[in-house]
Amino acid sequence: MNEIIEIPLERFRDEVLKLRTEKQMDFLESLTGMDWGESLGVIYHLESTVTGEKMVIKTSTNNRENPELPTVSDIWKAAELNEREVYDFYGIRFINHPDMRRLYLRNDWVGYPMRKDDDPMDERNPLRMNNEETIDSTTELKLNSDGTLEDQENIIFDDREYVINIGPQHPATHGVLRFRVSLEGETIKKLDANCGYIHRGIEKMCESLTYPQTLALTDRLDYLGAHQNRHALCMCIEKAMGVEVSERVQYIRTIMDELQRIDSHLLFYSCLCMDLGALTAFFYGFRDREKILDIFEETCGGRLTMNYNTIGGVQWDLHPNFIRRVKEFIPYMRGIIHEYHEVFTGNIIAHQRLKGVGVLSREDAISFGATGGTGRASGWACDVRKRIPYGVYDKVDFKEIIYTEGDCFARYMVRMDEIMESLCIIEQLIDNIPEGSYQEKMKPIIRVPEGSYYAAVEGSRGEFGVFIESHGEKNPYRVHFRSTGLPLVSVVDTISRGSKIADLIAIGGTLDYVVPDIDR
Amino acid sequence: MLTSLMPEGLAVFIECVVIGVCIILMYAILAIILIYMERKVCAFFQCRLGPNRVGKWGSMQVFADVIKMLIKEIISLKHSDRFLYELAPYMVIIASILAFSCIPINKGMGVLDFNVGVFFLLAASSIGVVGILLAGWGSNNKFSLIGAMRSGAQIISYELSVGLSILTMVVLMGTMQFSEIVEGQADGWFIFKGHIPALIAFVIYLIAGNAETNRGPFDLPEAESELTAGYHTEYSGMHFGFFYLAEYLNMFIVASVAATIFLGGWMPFHVVGLDSFNTVMDYIPGFIWFFGKAFFVVFLLMWIKWTFPRLRIDQILKLEWKYLVPISMVNLVIMVLIVVFGLHF
């Protein structure tokens, strides 16, 4: 675990700017709001895509009444939404952040629920029966040149703009996400993402649960990366406790992660095709995804939320049929994927709809922290499996799929090629699963030693990270999940400006976000 | 016969009513067949079985759906332009029925048959777009409005290609009356007689006709993943049913016009010189020929719809104005030359 470097508030902006320019820390991996009792602060996980160096910094303020921290959203665009999240939960206002609205909670919410002294259940926040009012302006805490602070009102949409709602109930947002889009004819002028319609406060819930209990919630974040999410949390806790899991468990977890990735990418293919109007292709993907779900069902008992990984191992040993069925699936999938390409990839209309649409540059991808297939389609080698190998990824031979165009078609092709790579990984592992126990003996009550820990896996749609700060209790002091989807949503505005409303559907489809993972 | 019992005016009136009822009945029955066909065809394309619970092979499914739609509440909207909102589905369905009555189903079974039949059909079918625009405007819904605007741009553009490709065939046929058009194909269908330009016109007509009906890769006005349901988002019950019916019947109209103009309508397949073969073909009744051809074209349209993704609005207009219109114009000139020099069969 990297040591957390504390930077005092006064020097923070200068130090951070120095890190960005001199040490080329261009990737803000994770931004976590914290409440340490007497002080409120933020932890930043930074990484350099040039040197590969990682570092963790934090800053804090003792002013609990009016906590104010300098923003880093002009240095890393990823901070734009993350700082709004911190404001939402901790009430920390970021100086010079252009948009200080709540991100997840309603605008009329009272208090900041993640603060340790705030009780979100009290009578200040009853179940409201009226609709939330949409506000078209936002405030910014502006630092004037003479050092004084003032509130400035920024307009998001003015009265004369033709603003339509895409969502929260809309077929193409794949869940309850809401975009407010200002249109000129069919062309998108500006877009404002509104999150929080499925916010469940999972991070807050984790603080009052024991470690084994928190596991159940990770499957409900990105439901197409259930194994991977849980893998990350288990890995983080195991790392903190110094538990070594057996070789067999590593193999099982890796195979399950890859099956999950194929499952997710097949669903991606289906939904993208459906959004673009190719309904037949939709059924192709679902037909084959079913086979993976059947394999999961046999071993895990579940099809969507599998609850399979546990601290120190996995819940049950592999089903006797598992190896045979996986081995049947690999050649089947390889044989049938040409149908996918025939019905959709090669189609001239599909090319017209995807090529050159929604181009995300490599710089933007890094700055927004858009990892996973989206980042790799922009030419950024961001695969956690290669950067920080975990499981048995260091023992298998696989390619990291990278395209450089950064458009929708590249994002689509990355995922289609990754299906083949995942099959390749599984093929190398499935015959060599070593014997051994599938679970380490753990104490009935798990206490994680004091400290803070971070672990990341490559989820189906990007880097999924878990940050835990423990005070040695049986429940965590703070758990933060690095959402894979939030950076993807934050890039939508940038890459969809100037394109048609139909392109927004293609962009949303190829970014491949999953809403419960954004809202947490 | 009726004129001996009553004054002529009344007789004509009764005749009109009877024929009108017949048309509407046939319209409804055809819609039911088409909807069932679409469900089954698309299911088989998508590795599914399609409806199979209600009745044998699900054959009662559509009737059940019709009953459901008939008894559903028609919701009225706040802040909508009530008159236009309720007028819209009727405009669409009237345009569709008018066009439908032009189609000659069998020898002597054309309801509206006069010397500018083709022209009338084009004119009548283009009223439908007014209904769609009204629906979009009257609904007081931004999605509906975008859908209606798309639809307007698309249908009016593609009308041009439909017109030009039919015009190409009119040059070859030398008449605009449907009964004469069909009679003219007794010695070979126009698609064979007019060879290359006729084939080009056929393909262009199919593409443009598909766009006219808002189907297949051209279903942007209702693009459910972008605009939820486009111009008919706010309609319920039978008002929605009218849009739905009109969509299927328009597809059938497009198919049957293609069958009439290019594939000989109810005229059996004749080969000049093979008299015995021709006689055998004549034993098959004309309406079977007609429906066989029309449903073949319908199947082609469904095949396209269930294979292709949807186009974008600028691409749709580019396809029309940059490709289809110039090609049809050149095609028209070629056809004129061929007819002038007698190069057709």
Contacts between the chains, C-beta under 8 A, distances in Angstrom:
chain1	res1	chain2	res2	distance
A	162	B	142	7.4
A	164	B	142	4.6
A	164	B	143	7.0
A	164	B	146	7.6
A	170	B	228	6.8
A	171	B	224	5.8
A	171	B	225	4.9
A	171	B	228	6.6
A	172	B	225	4.5
A	172	B	226	6.5
A	183	B	146	7.9
A	186	B	146	7.2
A	186	B	150	7.8
A	186	B	313	5.6
A	186	B	314	7.9
A	273	B	309	6.8
A	274	B	225	6.6
A	275	B	225	4.3
A	276	B	225	7.5
A	276	B	309	4.1
A	276	B	310	5.9
A	277	B	217	6.8
A	277	B	219	6.7
A	277	B	223	6.9
A	277	B	225	7.0
A	277	B	308	7.5
A	277	B	309	4.8
A	277	B	310	2.9
A	278	B	307	7.6
A	278	B	308	6.7
A	278	B	309	4.0
A	278	B	310	7.7
A	279	B	42	7.5
A	279	B	46	7.0
A	279	B	306	6.5
A	280	B	42	7.7
A	280	B	45	5.2
A	280	B	46	5.0
A	280	B	306	5.0
A	280	B	307	6.3
A	281	B	309	8.0
A	282	B	46	7.7
A	283	B	46	4.1
A	283	B	47	5.7
A	283	B	48	6.6
A	284	B	47	7.4
A	287	B	47	5.8
A	343	B	307	7.0
A	344	B	309	7.0
A	347	B	308	6.5
A	347	B	309	6.3
A	349	B	217	5.9
A	349	B	308	5.5
A	349	B	309	4.9
A	349	B	310	7.5
A	349	B	311	5.8
A	349	B	315	7.8
A	350	B	309	5.2
A	352	B	311	7.3
A	352	B	312	7.3
A	352	B	315	5.6
A	353	B	309	6.3
A	353	B	310	7.8
A	353	B	311	7.5
A	353	B	312	6.2
A	353	B	315	7.8
A	500	B	312	5.7
A	500	B	313	6.4
A	500	B	314	6.6
A	501	B	146	7.3
A	501	B	226	6.2
A	502	B	220	7.4
A	502	B	223	7.2
A	502	B	226	5.6
A	502	B	310	7.6
A	502	B	312	4.5
A	502	B	313	6.7
A	503	B	312	7.0
A	505	B	225	5.7
A	505	B	226	5.3
